[in-house]
């Protein structure tokens, strides 16, 4: 099992934190395959969403499994989308 985390944004993201968290999550979940986590912007995830789901809009996260649940896959997160829509103030208002 291998975990890769990539930051393709201009945000300062602590990749080591996400890699550590994801790696331990995969151990607990007994995932044997490799997992790639990519942080991108709205434009990139919008293109993926259009190419793979025929939805011409940005979204927060897309996943691309490699087969069965324990085989790993790719996770793409629009950090821009999440940051703009899930600010701490907005989350506090919901709860």
N, CA, C and O atoms as a Tinker XYZ file with bonds, in Angstrom:
   380  protein
     1  N      0.839000   -1.176000    0.000000    73     2
     2  CA     0.000000    0.000000    0.000000    64     1     3
     3  C      0.888000    1.245000    0.000000    63     2     4     5
     4  O      1.867000    1.339000    0.740000    81     3
     5  N      0.512000    2.185000   -0.849000    73     3     6
     6  CA     1.260000    3.429000   -0.930000    64     5     7
     7  C      0.274000    4.590000   -0.966000    63     6     8     9
     8  O     -0.775000    4.509000   -1.607000    81     7
     9  N      0.621000    5.670000   -0.273000    73     7    10
    10  CA    -0.219000    6.866000   -0.241000    64     9    11
    11  C      0.571000    8.016000   -0.833000    63    10    12    13
    12  O      1.700000    8.286000   -0.424000    81    11
    13  N     -0.037000    8.694000   -1.806000    73    11    14
    14  CA     0.560000    9.885000   -2.407000    64    13    15
    15  C     -0.407000   11.042000   -2.230000    63    14    16    17
    16  O     -1.612000   10.890000   -2.430000    81    15
    17  N      0.127000   12.203000   -1.854000    73    15    18
    18  CA    -0.695000   13.403000   -1.720000    64    17    19
    19  C     -0.034000   14.509000   -2.539000    63    18    20    21
    20  O      1.163000   14.767000   -2.418000    81    19
    21  N     -0.846000   15.153000   -3.375000    73    19    22
    22  CA    -0.350000   16.196000   -4.268000    64    21    23
    23  C     -1.136000   17.478000   -4.052000    63    22    24    25
    24  O     -2.352000   17.445000   -3.860000    81    23
    25  N     -0.447000   18.597000   -4.083000    73    23    26
    26  CA    -1.082000   19.904000   -3.973000    64    25    27
    27  C     -0.862000   20.653000   -5.281000    63    26    28    29
    28  O      0.249000   21.096000   -5.572000    81    27
    29  N     -1.913000   20.791000   -6.056000    73    27    30
    30  CA    -1.842000   21.517000   -7.321000    64    29    31
    31  C     -2.562000   22.859000   -7.197000    63    30    32    33
    32  O     -3.104000   23.369000   -8.177000    81    31
    33  N     -2.565000   23.429000   -5.988000    73    31    34
    34  CA    -3.200000   24.720000   -5.747000    64    33    35
    35  C     -2.145000   25.716000   -5.299000    63    34    36    37
    36  O     -0.977000   25.371000   -5.122000    81    35
    37  N     -2.572000   26.950000   -5.119000    73    35    38
    38  CA    -1.665000   27.955000   -4.573000    64    37    39
    39  C     -1.829000   28.090000   -3.057000    63    38    40    41
    40  O     -1.191000   28.939000   -2.434000    81    39
    41  N     -2.686000   27.251000   -2.466000    73    39    42
    42  CA    -2.870000   27.247000   -1.016000    64    41    43
    43  C     -1.722000   26.490000   -0.340000    63    42    44    45
    44  O     -1.159000   25.546000   -0.896000    81    43
    45  N     -1.398000   26.931000    0.867000    73    43    46
    46  CA    -0.362000   26.273000    1.656000    64    45    47
    47  C     -1.014000   25.133000    2.435000    63    46    48    49
    48  O     -1.577000   25.351000    3.509000    81    47
    49  N     -0.938000   23.926000    1.895000    73    47    50
    50  CA    -1.571000   22.757000    2.493000    64    49    51
    51  C     -0.492000   21.876000    3.113000    63    50    52    53
    52  O      0.512000   21.568000    2.470000    81    51
    53  N     -0.702000   21.474000    4.356000    73    51    54
    54  CA     0.254000   20.613000    5.043000    64    53    55
    55  C      0.069000   19.176000    4.551000    63    54    56    57
    56  O     -0.696000   18.403000    5.127000    81    55
    57  N      0.771000   18.839000    3.494000    73    55    58
    58  CA     0.623000   17.537000    2.839000    64    57    59
    59  C      0.976000   16.395000    3.779000    63    58    60    61
    60  O      0.338000   15.344000    3.733000    81    59
    61  N      1.978000   16.577000    4.628000    73    59    62
    62  CA     2.386000   15.515000    5.546000    64    61    63
    63  C      1.241000   15.102000    6.468000    63    62    64    65
    64  O      1.074000   13.919000    6.767000    81    63
    65  N      0.456000   16.078000    6.915000    73    63    66
    66  CA    -0.678000   15.792000    7.787000    64    65    67
    67  C     -1.690000   14.897000    7.071000    63    66    68    69
    68  O     -2.136000   13.894000    7.628000    81    67
    69  N     -2.046000   15.253000    5.859000    73    67    70
    70  CA    -3.026000   14.475000    5.096000    64    69    71
    71  C     -2.492000   13.095000    4.739000    63    70    72    73
    72  O     -3.240000   12.117000    4.754000    81    71
    73  N     -1.220000   13.010000    4.421000    73    71    74
    74  CA    -0.618000   11.713000    4.091000    64    73    75
    75  C     -0.641000   10.790000    5.312000    63    74    76    77
    76  O     -0.983000    9.614000    5.198000    81    75
    77  N     -0.281000   11.320000    6.465000    73    75    78
    78  CA    -0.297000   10.542000    7.711000    64    77    79
    79  C     -1.714000   10.070000    8.023000    63    78    80    81
    80  O     -1.931000    8.895000    8.319000    81    79
    81  N     -2.673000   10.984000    7.958000    73    79    82
    82  CA    -4.067000   10.653000    8.254000    64    81    83
    83  C     -4.583000    9.596000    7.283000    63    82    84    85
    84  O     -5.181000    8.610000    7.712000    81    83
    85  N     -4.367000    9.781000    6.001000    73    83    86
    86  CA    -4.856000    8.852000    4.987000    64    85    87
    87  C     -4.192000    7.482000    5.123000    63    86    88    89
    88  O     -4.863000    6.456000    5.010000    81    87
    89  N     -2.897000    7.460000    5.362000    73    87    90
    90  CA    -2.173000    6.205000    5.519000    64    89    91
    91  C     -2.767000    5.382000    6.677000    63    90    92    93
    92  O     -3.032000    4.189000    6.526000    81    91
    93  N     -2.970000    6.023000    7.815000    73    91    94
    94  CA    -3.524000    5.311000    8.973000    64    93    95
    95  C     -4.983000    4.913000    8.755000    63    94    96    97
    96  O     -5.410000    3.861000    9.233000    81    95
    97  N     -5.731000    5.713000    8.061000    73    95    98
    98  CA    -7.104000    5.362000    7.717000    64    97    99
    99  C     -7.142000    4.110000    6.842000    63    98   100   101
   100  O     -8.002000    3.249000    7.024000    81    99
   101  N     -6.217000    4.012000    5.902000    73    99   102
   102  CA    -6.168000    2.844000    5.019000    64   101   103
   103  C     -5.783000    1.577000    5.781000    63   102   104   105
   104  O     -6.292000    0.495000    5.487000    81   103
   105  N     -4.896000    1.708000    6.749000    73   103   106
   106  CA    -4.526000    0.548000    7.569000    64   105   107
   107  C     -5.745000    0.048000    8.332000    63   106   108   109
   108  O     -6.043000   -1.146000    8.321000    81   107
   109  N     -6.442000    0.953000    8.987000    73   107   110
   110  CA    -7.625000    0.578000    9.767000    64   109   111
   111  C     -8.703000   -0.008000    8.848000    63   110   112   113
   112  O     -9.413000   -0.936000    9.237000    81   111
   113  N     -8.826000    0.527000    7.644000    73   111   114
   114  CA    -9.847000    0.069000    6.687000    64   113   115
   115  C     -9.417000   -1.168000    5.902000    63   114   116   117
   116  O    -10.192000   -1.711000    5.115000    81   115
   117  N     -8.186000   -1.605000    6.117000    73   115   118
   118  CA    -7.618000   -2.770000    5.447000    64   117   119
   119  C     -7.592000   -2.630000    3.920000    63   118   120   121
   120  O     -7.829000   -3.592000    3.189000    81   119
   121  N     -7.301000   -1.424000    3.463000    73   119   122
   122  CA    -7.131000   -1.186000    2.026000    64   121   123
   123  C     -5.716000   -1.617000    1.655000    63   122   124   125
   124  O     -4.745000   -1.207000    2.292000    81   123
   125  N     -5.609000   -2.439000    0.632000    73   123   126
   126  CA    -4.304000   -2.981000    0.237000    64   125   127
   127  C     -3.686000   -2.236000   -0.951000    63   126   128   129
   128  O     -2.476000   -2.297000   -1.167000    81   127
   129  N     -4.513000   -1.546000   -1.705000    73   127   130
   130  CA    -4.025000   -0.865000   -2.899000    64   129   131
   131  C     -3.516000    0.534000   -2.612000    63   130   132   133
   132  O     -3.643000    1.040000   -1.497000    81   131
   133  N     -2.942000    1.148000   -3.625000    73   131   134
   134  CA    -2.421000    2.509000   -3.520000    64   133   135
   135  C     -3.563000    3.522000   -3.579000    63   134   136   137
   136  O     -4.583000    3.296000   -4.230000    81   135
   137  N     -3.368000    4.642000   -2.882000    73   135   138
   138  CA    -4.337000    5.731000   -2.908000    64   137   139
   139  C     -3.603000    7.030000   -3.186000    63   138   140   141
   140  O     -2.583000    7.333000   -2.567000    81   139
   141  N     -4.143000    7.791000   -4.129000    73   139   142
   142  CA    -3.619000    9.112000   -4.456000    64   141   143
   143  C     -4.657000   10.150000   -4.063000    63   142   144   145
   144  O     -5.837000   10.015000   -4.388000    81   143
   145  N     -4.216000   11.182000   -3.366000    73   143   146
   146  CA    -5.069000   12.293000   -2.982000    64   145   147
   147  C     -4.529000   13.536000   -3.666000    63   146   148   149
   148  O     -3.362000   13.889000   -3.494000    81   147
   149  N     -5.375000   14.196000   -4.438000    73   147   150
   150  CA    -4.975000   15.395000   -5.176000    64   149   151
   151  C     -5.825000   16.569000   -4.745000    63   150   152   153
   152  O     -7.053000   16.512000   -4.819000    81   151
   153  N     -5.182000   17.632000   -4.295000    73   151   154
   154  CA    -5.864000   18.893000   -4.039000    64   153   155
   155  C     -5.727000   19.750000   -5.291000    63   154   156   157
   156  O     -4.625000   19.956000   -5.798000    81   155
   157  N     -6.863000   20.249000   -5.786000    73   155   158
   158  CA    -6.856000   21.036000   -7.020000    64   157   159
   159  C     -7.748000   22.255000   -6.839000    63   158   160   161
   160  O     -8.225000   22.532000   -5.738000    81   159
   161  N     -7.969000   22.985000   -7.936000    73   159   162
   162  CA    -8.860000   24.139000   -7.902000    64   161   163
   163  C    -10.192000   23.791000   -8.576000    63   162   164   165
   164  O    -10.361000   22.695000   -9.110000    81   163
   165  N    -11.122000   24.732000   -8.543000    73   163   166
   166  CA   -12.449000   24.498000   -9.117000    64   165   167
   167  C    -12.399000   24.190000  -10.608000    63   166   168   169
   168  O    -13.145000   23.339000  -11.091000    81   167
   169  N    -11.540000   24.864000  -11.326000    73   167   170
   170  CA   -11.462000   24.670000  -12.772000    64   169   171
   171  C    -11.076000   23.228000  -13.127000    63   170   172   173
   172  O    -11.662000   22.630000  -14.029000    81   171
   173  N    -10.106000   22.687000  -12.426000    73   171   174
   174  CA    -9.646000   21.326000  -12.710000    64   173   175
   175  C    -10.707000   20.287000  -12.368000    63   174   176   177
   176  O    -10.960000   19.375000  -13.155000    81   175
   177  N    -11.335000   20.423000  -11.190000    73   175   178
   178  CA   -12.337000   19.432000  -10.799000    64   177   179
   179  C    -13.586000   19.556000  -11.670000    63   178   180   181
   180  O    -14.271000   18.565000  -11.920000    81   179
   181  N    -13.881000   20.764000  -12.130000    73   179   182
   182  CA   -15.009000   20.952000  -13.050000    64   181   183
   183  C    -14.770000   20.177000  -14.337000    63   182   184   185
   184  O    -15.687000   19.543000  -14.859000    81   183
   185  N    -13.544000   20.224000  -14.854000    73   183   186
   186  CA   -13.207000   19.485000  -16.073000    64   185   187
   187  C    -13.351000   17.979000  -15.849000    63   186   188   189
   188  O    -13.925000   17.279000  -16.683000    81   187
   189  N    -12.829000   17.481000  -14.722000    73   187   190
   190  CA   -12.973000   16.057000  -14.409000    64   189   191
   191  C    -14.441000   15.668000  -14.260000    63   190   192   193
   192  O    -14.864000   14.626000  -14.760000    81   191
   193  N    -15.209000   16.497000  -13.579000    73   191   194
   194  CA   -16.627000   16.223000  -13.371000    64   193   195
   195  C    -17.367000   16.162000  -14.708000    63   194   196   197
   196  O    -18.261000   15.337000  -14.893000    81   195
   197  N    -16.992000   17.031000  -15.624000    73   195   198
   198  CA   -17.597000   17.028000  -16.953000    64   197   199
   199  C    -17.153000   15.806000  -17.761000    63   198   200   201
   200  O    -17.969000   15.159000  -18.417000    81   199
   201  N    -15.870000   15.500000  -17.710000    73   199   202
   202  CA   -15.323000   14.373000  -18.486000    64   201   203
   203  C    -15.868000   13.026000  -18.020000    63   202   204   205
   204  O    -16.165000   12.162000  -18.846000    81   203
   205  N    -16.002000   12.837000  -16.713000    73   203   206
   206  CA   -16.359000   11.524000  -16.179000    64   205   207
   207  C    -17.817000   11.390000  -15.746000    63   206   208   209
   208  O    -18.332000   10.276000  -15.649000    81   207
   209  N    -18.491000   12.518000  -15.482000    73   207   210
   210  CA   -19.867000   12.434000  -14.983000    64   209   211
   211  C    -20.849000   13.258000  -15.815000    63   210   212   213
   212  O    -22.044000   13.297000  -15.519000    81   211
   213  N    -20.340000   13.916000  -16.854000    73   211   214
   214  CA   -21.173000   14.774000  -17.713000    64   213   215
   215  C    -21.902000   15.856000  -16.922000    63   214   216   217
   216  O    -23.042000   16.204000  -17.230000    81   215
   217  N    -21.231000   16.380000  -15.903000    73   215   218
   218  CA   -21.774000   17.485000  -15.111000    64   217   219
   219  C    -20.793000   18.635000  -15.217000    63   218   220   221
   220  O    -19.683000   18.566000  -14.690000    81   219
   221  N    -21.201000   19.684000  -15.893000    73   219   222
   222  CA   -20.311000   20.799000  -16.184000    64   221   223
   223  C    -20.331000   21.826000  -15.046000    63   222   224   225
   224  O    -20.712000   22.982000  -15.231000    81   223
   225  N    -19.908000   21.366000  -13.867000    73   223   226
   226  CA   -19.826000   22.249000  -12.707000    64   225   227
   227  C    -18.778000   21.707000  -11.746000    63   226   228   229
   228  O    -18.445000   20.522000  -11.755000    81   227
   229  N    -18.273000   22.607000  -10.921000    73   227   230
   230  CA   -17.311000   22.204000   -9.898000    64   229   231
   231  C    -18.046000   21.473000   -8.781000    63   230   232   233
   232  O    -19.255000   21.628000   -8.610000    81   231
   233  N    -17.312000   20.687000   -8.037000    73   231   234
   234  CA   -17.842000   19.971000   -6.884000    64   233   235
   235  C    -16.745000   19.902000   -5.834000    63   234   236   237
   236  O    -15.614000   20.313000   -6.093000    81   235
   237  N    -17.063000   19.390000   -4.660000    73   235   238
   238  CA   -16.055000   19.341000   -3.604000    64   237   239
   239  C    -15.090000   18.184000   -3.766000    63   238   240   241
   240  O    -13.883000   18.367000   -3.606000    81   239
   241  N    -15.590000   16.994000   -4.080000    73   239   242
   242  CA   -14.717000   15.821000   -4.143000    64   241   243
   243  C    -15.203000   14.847000   -5.216000    63   242   244   245
   244  O    -16.404000   14.687000   -5.436000    81   243
   245  N    -14.254000   14.210000   -5.866000    73   243   246
   246  CA   -14.522000   13.114000   -6.800000    64   245   247
   247  C    -13.640000   11.943000   -6.391000    63   246   248   249
   248  O    -12.501000   12.135000   -5.966000    81   247
   249  N    -14.164000   10.739000   -6.519000    73   247   250
   250  CA   -13.374000    9.545000   -6.225000    64   249   251
   251  C    -13.374000    8.627000   -7.429000    63   250   252   253
   252  O    -14.359000    8.530000   -8.160000    81   251
   253  N    -12.266000    7.966000   -7.618000    73   251   254
   254  CA   -12.082000    7.045000   -8.727000    64   253   255
   255  C    -11.510000    5.738000   -8.174000    63   254   256   257
   256  O    -10.292000    5.587000   -8.084000    81   255
   257  N    -12.378000    4.794000   -7.805000    73   255   258
   258  CA   -11.898000    3.525000   -7.262000    64   257   259
   259  C    -11.157000    2.714000   -8.316000    63   258   260   261
   260  O    -11.425000    2.828000   -9.512000    81   259
   261  N    -10.221000    1.895000   -7.849000    73   259   262
   262  CA    -9.439000    1.051000   -8.758000    64   261   263
   263  C    -10.071000   -0.324000   -8.940000    63   262   264   265
   264  O     -9.497000   -1.175000   -9.620000    81   263
   265  N    -11.214000   -0.556000   -8.361000    73   263   266
   266  CA   -11.884000   -1.857000   -8.419000    64   265   267
   267  C    -12.681000   -2.049000   -7.157000    63   266   268   269
   268  O    -13.542000   -1.232000   -6.832000    81   267
   269  N    -12.404000   -3.123000   -6.440000    73   267   270
   270  CA   -13.067000   -3.373000   -5.169000    64   269   271
   271  C    -12.648000   -2.330000   -4.132000    63   270   272   273
   272  O    -11.650000   -1.630000   -4.300000    81   271
   273  N    -13.431000   -2.244000   -3.061000    73   271   274
   274  CA   -13.198000   -1.229000   -2.030000    64   273   275
   275  C    -11.804000   -1.291000   -1.420000    63   274   276   277
   276  O    -11.271000   -0.265000   -0.998000    81   275
   277  N    -11.205000   -2.481000   -1.367000    73   275   278
   278  CA    -9.890000   -2.603000   -0.727000    64   277   279
   279  C     -8.724000   -2.430000   -1.702000    63   278   280   281
   280  O     -7.570000   -2.651000   -1.333000    81   279
   281  N     -9.016000   -2.038000   -2.937000    73   279   282
   282  CA    -7.971000   -1.912000   -3.948000    64   281   283
   283  C     -7.435000   -0.495000   -4.121000    63   282   284   285
   284  O     -6.548000   -0.275000   -4.946000    81   283
   285  N     -7.950000    0.466000   -3.367000    73   283   286
   286  CA    -7.453000    1.826000   -3.461000    64   285   287
   287  C     -8.064000    2.597000   -4.607000    63   286   288   289
   288  O     -9.102000    2.216000   -5.147000    81   287
   289  N     -7.410000    3.686000   -4.976000    73   287   290
   290  CA    -7.907000    4.520000   -6.054000    64   289   291
   291  C     -7.433000    5.951000   -5.889000    63   290   292   293
   292  O     -6.457000    6.230000   -5.193000    81   291
   293  N     -8.148000    6.851000   -6.548000    73   291   294
   294  CA    -7.784000    8.267000   -6.541000    64   293   295
   295  C     -8.899000    9.095000   -5.909000    63   294   296   297
   296  O    -10.085000    8.830000   -6.109000    81   295
   297  N     -8.487000   10.102000   -5.143000    73   295   298
   298  CA    -9.410000   11.050000   -4.531000    64   297   299
   299  C     -8.972000   12.440000   -4.979000    63   298   300   301
   300  O     -7.808000   12.811000   -4.827000    81   299
   301  N     -9.906000   13.201000   -5.529000    73   299   302
   302  CA    -9.616000   14.560000   -5.985000    64   301   303
   303  C    -10.501000   15.514000   -5.194000    63   302   304   305
   304  O    -11.723000   15.369000   -5.173000    81   303
   305  N     -9.875000   16.487000   -4.546000    73   303   306
   306  CA   -10.606000   17.458000   -3.737000    64   305   307
   307  C    -10.314000   18.854000   -4.261000    63   306   308   309
   308  O     -9.155000   19.240000   -4.414000    81   307
   309  N    -11.377000   19.611000   -4.537000    73   307   310
   310  CA   -11.189000   21.016000   -4.876000    64   309   311
   311  C    -11.035000   21.784000   -3.566000    63   310   312   313
   312  O    -12.017000   22.074000   -2.882000    81   311
   313  N     -9.810000   22.103000   -3.234000    73   311   314
   314  CA    -9.550000   22.824000   -1.992000    64   313   315
   315  C    -10.225000   24.186000   -2.026000    63   314   316   317
   316  O    -10.705000   24.679000   -1.006000    81   315
   317  N    -10.254000   24.780000   -3.197000    73   315   318
   318  CA   -10.908000   26.079000   -3.389000    64   317   319
   319  C    -12.405000   25.977000   -3.054000    63   318   320   321
   320  O    -12.947000   26.821000   -2.341000    81   319
   321  N    -13.049000   24.953000   -3.568000    73   319   322
   322  CA   -14.488000   24.745000   -3.343000    64   321   323
   323  C    -14.754000   24.547000   -1.856000    63   322   324   325
   324  O    -15.645000   25.183000   -1.293000    81   323
   325  N    -13.996000   23.679000   -1.227000    73   323   326
   326  CA   -14.192000   23.371000    0.187000    64   325   327
   327  C    -13.919000   24.599000    1.052000    63   326   328   329
   328  O    -14.701000   24.911000    1.950000    81   327
   329  N    -12.831000   25.285000    0.792000    73   327   330
   330  CA   -12.458000   26.448000    1.595000    64   329   331
   331  C    -13.518000   27.542000    1.517000    63   330   332   333
   332  O    -13.821000   28.184000    2.523000    81   331
   333  N    -14.081000   27.757000    0.337000    73   331   334
   334  CA   -15.078000   28.814000    0.164000    64   333   335
   335  C    -16.446000   28.454000    0.726000    63   334   336   337
   336  O    -17.226000   29.347000    1.055000    81   335
   337  N    -16.749000   27.185000    0.841000    73   335   338
   338  CA   -18.091000   26.777000    1.250000    64   337   339
   339  C    -18.178000   26.200000    2.656000    63   338   340   341
   340  O    -19.266000   26.122000    3.227000    81   339
   341  N    -17.063000   25.802000    3.209000    73   339   342
   342  CA   -17.077000   25.185000    4.535000    64   341   343
   343  C    -16.184000   25.943000    5.505000    63   342   344   345
   344  O    -15.363000   25.345000    6.201000    81   343
   345  N    -16.344000   27.234000    5.548000    73   343   346
   346  CA   -15.559000   28.017000    6.496000    64   345   347
   347  C    -16.016000   27.674000    7.915000    63   346   348   349
   348  O    -17.120000   27.169000    8.117000    81   347
   349  N    -15.175000   27.946000    8.869000    73   347   350
   350  CA   -15.486000   27.631000   10.261000    64   349   351
   351  C    -16.768000   28.330000   10.708000    63   350   352   353
   352  O    -17.563000   27.750000   11.447000    81   351
   353  N    -16.973000   29.571000   10.266000    73   351   354
   354  CA   -18.174000   30.313000   10.646000    64   353   355
   355  C    -19.434000   29.644000   10.108000    63   354   356   357
   356  O    -20.438000   29.556000   10.816000    81   355
   357  N    -19.392000   29.177000    8.878000    73   355   358
   358  CA   -20.562000   28.544000    8.271000    64   357   359
   359  C    -20.880000   27.216000    8.959000    63   358   360   361
   360  O    -22.049000   26.875000    9.139000    81   359
   361  N    -19.855000   26.476000    9.338000    73   359   362
   362  CA   -20.081000   25.194000   10.018000    64   361   363
   363  C    -20.685000   25.438000   11.396000    63   362   364   365
   364  O    -21.596000   24.715000   11.800000    81   363
   365  N    -20.202000   26.429000   12.118000    73   363   366
   366  CA   -20.729000   26.737000   13.452000    64   365   367
   367  C    -22.200000   27.104000   13.383000    63   366   368   369
   368  O    -22.964000   26.738000   14.276000    81   367
   369  N    -22.619000   27.821000   12.342000    73   367   370
   370  CA   -24.019000   28.218000   12.192000    64   369   371
   371  C    -24.931000   27.014000   12.011000    63   370   372   373
   372  O    -26.091000   27.049000   12.420000    81   371
   373  N    -24.421000   25.951000   11.403000    73   371   374
   374  CA   -25.238000   24.771000   11.157000    64   373   375
   375  C    -25.482000   23.955000   12.416000    63   374   376   377
   376  O    -26.471000   23.228000   12.504000    81   375
   377  N    -24.594000   24.068000   13.381000    73   375   378
   378  CA   -24.709000   23.223000   14.567000    64   377   379
   379  C    -24.933000   24.079000   15.759000    63   378   380
   380  O    -25.059000   23.568000   16.872000    81   379
